[in-house]
């Protein structure tokens, strides 16, 4: 909420939660930036919170606790995401949606199927936020390669959980000559970044600050695209025909209509191709799980 209040493109910031929102909104509203900030609490206020939105960022749900997999989050978060998406369909059907709620591999298909049932699905407007994987890959790569991280980019493809996260260090810029062992270690650290934070917080939470940063970066890019910038490219998990998975994260061009172009995976090393092949079964199963949830909960 604070980071979006600091984003110049935001004219109105609408905060919603099931508890505590008026206090957060009052606090954030005192920051001397232009966004008019209002807080809404409880299901009866969700419609008012969403009305007229250009972008809805969904970080709702429970965080991961030690020993929990993203799959354990599914039952709780799936219902929350479905409910919010139904309200989006009713109150701001043309809004772009940035999905942060985990497991993203399943929650994006849940939102898509929900919107399809309500007759207002636009694949260009629904985006899974995988930016934290990119942020981590950039940070870890820059450290190992001795580069200034502000100049670094690393595409990350696939999904947003475990082995479905595939950083393409062979396509990183600037390039660096890193050994296969280092690339393997960087890949695994990027895939396990969330678990690293859960362990470090010793049961007191999961990645919230780095996730907030990544989510705000992605949201800012979406808003710049909506405002007409022509050079906005981010990785995002979207409906895609790049692979035979119905949803997949690659670089996408963001513009006035949301996702305007989906780019391919580019040239992969043998190691990266192996990682891509290895993830597909798991990714497709997680997508199907999201689709099935909507159709079984009619």
N, C-alpha and C positions, 0 to 999 in steps of 0.2 A: 504493500500500500504506500509506504513512504517513497520507494523508488519510482512508482508511477506518478506520485505527486510531484516528483522532481523532473519528470519527463516533459520537455517543452511542448510536445505535440498534443498533450492531454488538456482538453478544455474543461471537461467535467469528469470527476472521479466518483464512482458510485461503489460503495463498499457494502458487501452483504455477508452475513454469517448467521449461525443459529444462536450465537451468544456473544456479548461483549463488543459488538460493532459500534454502538454510539460513542463509547469511550475512545476507541481507536480513531474513529472519524473526527471527533472533536480535537484530539491530539494532533493528528496529521493535518487537519484544516488550518492550523496556525502557521504552517510553513509558508514562507512568502514567495510562492510560485502561483501561476495563474489558475491552475485547476481548481474549480469549485468542488468541494468535497462534501459528500453526504453519506451517512451511514444508515443501513437498514438491517433489521433483525427479525428473524422468524419467517416462517413460510408465507404468512399473509402479506408480508412486505416485499416478497421476491419480485413480483410483477412490477412494482414501482421502481425497484432497484434496476431492473433490466430495461425498462421502457426507453426506447430511443438510442440504445447502445450501438456504437460502431464496432466495438471489440469487447468480447467477454473472455476474461482470463479465469480459468477454472482450476484452482489449486485445492479444491475442497476434498475432505475425506480424512481418514486417520493416517498418521505417519507410521513408518516401519519401526518396530521395536526389535531388540536383539532376539535372534532366533526366528524371526518372521521372514518369510520369503515375500516377494511382491505378490505371489499367488495367494498368500494368506490374507492380503489386503482386499482381495477381489470381492468377496461377498459383501463386505461393508461398502466399499467405494463404488461398486457397480451400481447399486441402488441409488446412491447419492447423485452420481453422474447422470443417470437416466432421468431422475426427477428434475435436476437443473436444466437438462437439455429440453425436456418437455416445456418448461417455462420459457426458455429461449424461443422455442417454436411459436409460443403464444404471444410473447411480448416484444421480441426483437428478431424476427425470423431472418432478416437480411444481415445480421451481425456476423463478423468473423469470430471464430471460436479458437482460442489457444488453450489446448488441453494439457494440463500439468498433472492432474490426478492420476496416481498409479493404480494398477499397472497400465501405462499408456498404450502398450501393445493391444490391450483389450478395451480400454475406455474410449479410444477413438472409434473403433467399430461399434461400440454401444451407442455412442452419440449419433453416428451415421445411420444406424438402423432405426433409432428413435425418430430422427428427423425424417427419414423415408416414410415411416408409418404416418407421420403427421403432414406429409406432403410438401415439405420445404427443405429438402436436402440439396445443398450445393457443394459438391466436393472441393471447389476452390476456396470455400469459406471455413473448412474444418481442418485444423492443423494440430498435430501432436508436437509438444515442445520437447525436443531432444537436445536443446542448446547446452544443458549442463554437461552432457557427454563431450561436446565440442570444447567447452570452456576447460574441462579437465584435461582433455587431450592436448590442447594448446599449452596449458600450464606445465604438464609433465614433460612434454616434448621440448619446450623452451629450456626447462631446467637441465635436461640431459644434454641438449645440443649447445648450451651456452649462448642462447639467443635472447634478444629482448622480446618478451612475450607480446608486446603491443604490435610487433611486426609479423607475428606468427599466425598462420591459419592451418587447421587440420580438418579435412572433411571426415564426418563420421556417418556411416550408413547403417541400414538395417532397422533395428527397433530400439527399445529403451529399457532393456533388462538383460543382465548377464551376458551370455554369449551372442545375443542378438545385437549387441553394441559392437560395431566394427570400425575402429578408427583406421583411416587409410594414411598411414605415415609415409608411404611411398609418394603420396600426392601433397605432402605438407610443404608449405612455403614459409620461409626460405628452406631449401633442401639441406639436409645434413647427412653425413655418412655414418650411420649408426649400425652396429652389428646386429645380426639376426636375434641374438640373445637379448639385446637391449630393446629391440622392437617388440619382441614377445613379452618382455616384462612391462613395457609401456602399455601394450594392448590389454594385458590382464589387469593392470592397475586402473586403466580407464573403465574397464568392464566392472570392476569391483569397487569403484570410487564411493558409491553409496554405502556399501558395507564397511569401508574404511572409516567413514564418519560415524556411522552407528556404533561401531566398536569404540572409537575415541570418545564418544559422548557417554559411554558406559551405561547405556539404558535410559539416558535422559533425553533422547531425541534422535532425529535423523538430520539429513542435509537440508537446512532451512535457509541459511544466509546465502550460500553459494547458489542454491536453487532460486532464491528471490532475485539475485543478480542476473542469473541466466534467463529467467522468465521475463524480467524487465527488459533485458537486451532484445529478446525475441519480440516482445510486444512493441518496443520502439521501432523495430524494423517493419513490423506489420503496419503500424501507423504511418511510417514514412512512405511505404508503398501506397497506402490509401490516399495519402496527400499528393501523390503524383511523382515521387522520386523514381528514377528509371534504372537505378543501379543496385537495387536491394536484393541480395542473395543470402539465404540462410539454409542450413539443413533443417528439414522438418519431416515428420512422419505423417504421410498423407495417402489418400487413395491413389494407387499407382499401378502402371503396367510395365514398370522397369524390370520387375522379376515376376515370377508366378505367384508371389504373395499379393493379396488384394491391397494391402497397405504396406508401405515401405518408406524409409527415410533416406533421402538423398538431398543434394542441393536443389533448392527451388528458387525461382524468381518471384518476388512478391510485388504486387502492383495494386492498381485501383480496384480490381475485382477479387483480390486475395492472391491465391496461388495462380500465377499466370503462365508459368512454364516449369516443367519437372525435368531435371537433368539426369542423365545416366550415371552409372557408377564410375565410368572412365576405365583406364587401364589398371588392372590389378596385378600384384605380384602373386606368385604361387601360394605364399603364406596367406595373403588376403583372400584369394579365391577359395582356399581351404576353409577359412573362417566363414565366408559367405555360404558355402555349401553346408557347413556344419550347423548353421543357425536356422536353416529354412524350415525344418520340421517343427522346431519349437515355436518359431514365429507364427507359422500357419495355425498351429494348435491354439495359440493365445488369441489370434484373430477370431478363430471359429468359436472359442469360448465366449467372447464378447457378443458375437452375432447370436449365438444360442441363448444367451442370457435374456436378450430382449424378446425373442420369440417364445421363450418358455415362461415369461413373466407377464403375459398378456392379461 
